[in-house]
Amino acid sequence: MQVFLEYLFAGISNGAIYAALALAIVMVFRGTGTINFAQGEMALFTTYIAWGLTTKNVPVVLCLLVATAAGFVLGAVTERVFIRPIERKSLLATLIVLLGLFLALNSLDGILWGNQNYTMPSLFPNSVSSFVSVGGARLYWANLGLWIVVAVLVGAMFQLFNHTRLGLHMRATASNRESAALSGIPVGRILMLGWGFSAAVGAIAGILFTPLSPDALGLGEMFPILIQASAAALFGGLDSPGGAVAAGLLMGIVEALLSGYVPAIGGQLQEAIAFVAIVLVLLVRPQGLFGSKEVERV
């Protein structure tokens, strides 16, 4: 039981990060119809900003706030400057721009901060003795804090979507952009805000995840997480924020349990779980477990 709980705790922690990034991916997809392949690198860039501030003895909480604001600005500028001018031309052009942004941000990280790995300070106590015993297993405060912050973040996003005027405008824009514009909704501004919120969520996820492992902050940190989060978004449904969150948690737990109980699965093979999930979903249920099937009227 103790070993099972330790694997479960690790899986929930990873799944919470997958869920947060999957939610960010769904936010962008619902507005633009494309997957933001630069989502992970945008999160990494803002995480580097937070780390840089910690080296100047800035409190970690303040670093988180600054990086979140920077992520919002980065996402909003990306939509306004790079996506909006070309998205009407073709979906392929948008994908190429996002892949280019992926490479550009990763290269910029290397230029600004170098190729070495760094340790990101945690918002919560993160020493080997900072844990509470649950069923004989160690639940570290850093993991528990991550769960709480991600739960609050997801709850805030759902509150925004479902119980605010801005959320109503975002849902209307995602449903039918042309009809929303005819109804007086400032579609351009709503899309820009959606990208901004998405990048801000990614920034928070990166800053929460990086401290869990020593020297985890590096140029290749976010790409595997982006793969898992994209799989979660597809698995749960690209038009279902709740499905993306549930799928992210499920994938994190399954990954941890398989890695723990099946020794052959580990390292690079963990990423294969995401690819298998993507293939199965596309073959069996392309709209995802909780997504809605698109109906075309003729």
ZIVEN-V475049 format. One record per residue. N is the residue number from 1. RES is the residue in one letter. SS is DSSP state (hx for helix, st for strand, lp for the rest). OMEGA is omega as a letter, one per 20 degrees, with the letter a starting at -180 (* if undefined). Layout:
n = (N N)
res = (RES RES)
ss = (SS SS)
omega = (OMEGA OMEGA)
//
This chain:
n = (1 2 3 4 5 6 7 8 9 10 11 12 13 14 15 16 17 18 19 20 21 22 23 24 25 26 27 28 29 30 31 32 33 34 35 36 37 38 39 40 41 42 43 44 45 46 47 48 49 50 51 52 53 54 55 56 57 58 59 60 61 62 63 64 65 66 67 68 69 70 71 72 73 74 75 76 77 78 79 80 81 82 83 84 85 86 87 88 89 90 91 92 93 94 95 96 97 98 99 100 101 102 103 104 105 106 107 108 109 110 111 112 113 114 115 116 117 118 119 120 121 122 123 124 125 126 127 128 129 130 131 132 133 134 135 136 137 138 139 140 141 142 143 144 145 146 147 148 149 150 151 152 153 154 155 156 157 158 159 160 161 162 163 164 165 166 167 168 169 170 171 172 173 174 175 176 177 178 179 180 181 182 183 184 185 186 187 188 189 190 191 192 193 194 195 196 197 198 199 200 201 202 203 204 205 206 207 208 209 210 211 212 213 214 215 216 217 218 219 220 221 222 223 224 225 226 227 228 229 230 231 232 233 234 235 236 237 238 239 240 241 242 243 244 245 246 247 248 249 250 251 252 253 254 255 256 257 258 259 260 261 262 263 264 265 266 267 268 269 270 271 272 273 274 275 276 277 278 279 280 281 282 283 284 285 286 287 288 289 290 291 292 293 294 295 296 297 298)
res = (M Q V F L E Y L F A G I S N G A I Y A A L A L A I V M V F R G T G T I N F A Q G E M A L F T T Y I A W G L T T K N V P V V L C L L V A T A A G F V L G A V T E R V F I R P I E R K S L L A T L I V L L G L F L A L N S L D G I L W G N Q N Y T M P S L F P N S V S S F V S V G G A R L Y W A N L G L W I V V A V L V G A M F Q L F N H T R L G L H M R A T A S N R E S A A L S G I P V G R I L M L G W G F S A A V G A I A G I L F T P L S P D A L G L G E M F P I L I Q A S A A A L F G G L D S P G G A V A A G L L M G I V E A L L S G Y V P A I G G Q L Q E A I A F V A I V L V L L V R P Q G L F G S K E V E R V)
ss = (lp hx hx hx hx hx hx hx hx hx hx hx hx hx hx hx hx hx hx hx hx hx hx hx hx hx hx hx hx hx hx hx lp lp lp lp lp lp hx hx hx hx hx hx hx hx hx hx hx hx hx hx hx hx lp lp lp lp lp hx hx hx hx hx hx hx hx hx hx hx hx hx hx hx hx hx hx hx hx hx hx hx hx hx hx hx hx lp lp lp hx hx hx hx hx hx hx hx hx hx hx hx hx hx hx hx hx hx hx hx hx hx hx lp lp lp lp st lp lp lp lp lp lp lp lp lp lp lp lp st st st st lp lp st st st st hx hx hx hx hx hx hx hx hx hx hx hx hx hx hx hx hx hx hx hx hx hx hx lp hx hx hx hx hx hx hx hx hx hx hx lp hx hx hx hx hx hx lp lp lp lp hx hx hx hx hx hx hx hx hx hx hx hx hx hx hx hx hx hx hx hx hx hx hx hx lp lp lp lp lp lp st lp lp lp hx hx hx hx hx hx hx hx hx hx hx hx hx hx hx hx lp lp lp lp hx hx hx hx hx hx hx hx hx hx hx hx hx hx hx hx hx hx hx hx hx lp lp lp lp lp lp lp hx hx hx hx hx hx hx hx hx hx hx hx hx hx hx hx lp lp lp lp lp lp lp lp lp lp lp lp lp lp)
omega = (a a r a r r a r r r r r r a r r r a a r r r r r r r r a a a a a r r a a r a a a r r r a a r r r r r r r r r r r r r a r r r r a r a r r r r r r r r a r r r a a a a a a a a r a r r a r r r r r a r r r r a a a r r r r a r a a r a a r a r a r a r a r a r a a a a r a r a a r r r a a r r a r r r a a r r r r r r r r r r r a a a r r r r r r r r r r r a a a a r r r r r r r r a a r a r r r r r r r r a r r r r r r a a r a a a a r r r a a a a a a a a r r r r a a r r r r r a a a a r a r r r r r r a r r a a r a r r a a r r a a r a a r a a a a r r r r r a r r r a a a a a a a a a a a a a r a a r r r a *)
//
